[in-house]
Amino acid sequence: MAALFKGLIPIEVLGQMPLPFVHILRDQRIKQLEAKRRQNEIMTNRMSNQHNIINQPSAPQQGVDGFDESTIEQLIEDGLT
């Protein structure tokens, strides 16, 4: 439990506090750490999603009547042969 409060509350001070109060402090600290972990996960997921969006290949350019450029090029090549 002392590790939860390391740097926040000296162990000597915790030792002088009533045990039920220390348990309340512990529970609150655990909630804080869980909230911080969730927030970090959300930020990591957002950054990952932004990275995936940026690196996704773009859709083929739509040409006349919804044909993409490769379809039009293929039709032209087939017509010339």
N, C-alpha and C positions, 0 to 999 in steps of 0.2 A: 504494500500500500504506500510505503514511503516513496516509491518510484513515481507514483502518480503525482505527487506534490513536490517532486524534486525541483528546486529552484523557485518554488512558489511559497512554500511554508516550511520553515526549519523543523526538523524531526523533534526537537526539544519542545517546540510550541505545540505540535500535534500530540505529544505525550502528555501535556498538561490539560488538553481539552477533554470534555466528556466523550466517551466512546460513541454514544448515539449521534452526537454532533459530527464527529469525525466520519461516521458512516454516511451521514447526509452530504458532507463535503465530498467524500469519495464518489458517491452516486452522481453528484452534480459534475464532478470532474470527468467521469466516464462519459456522461452525456455530451460534454463539451468536446472530448476527443473523438467521439463517434460522429458528431456533427461536422467537425473539421475533416475527418476522413471522407465522409459523404461528399462534402463540398469539393475536396480534392479530386474525387472520382468523377464528379460532374464536370469539373474543369478539364480533366484529362480526356473524358469522352468528347467534350465539345471540341477540343483541339484536334483529337483524332478524326472526328467527323469533318472538320474544316479541311484537314489535310487530305482526307479521302475525296472530298468534293473538288478540291483544287487539282488533284492528280487523276481524276476520272477523264477518260477520253471523251471529247465532245461528240455529240451526235452528228451524223453526216449532214452536210448542208442540204436542205430541201430545195429542189429545183421546181420546174414546172409540174403542175398536177401532182405534187407530192412525191415525185421520183427524186431519189438522191442523185448526186453527181455521178457516182459509180454506175448506177443503173443507166443513166443517159449515155455515159461513155460506152458502156457495153452494147447498148442498142445501136450506137453510131458505128462501132467496130463490126457488129454483126451485119449491118446494112451495107458496109463497104466491102465485105468479103463475099 
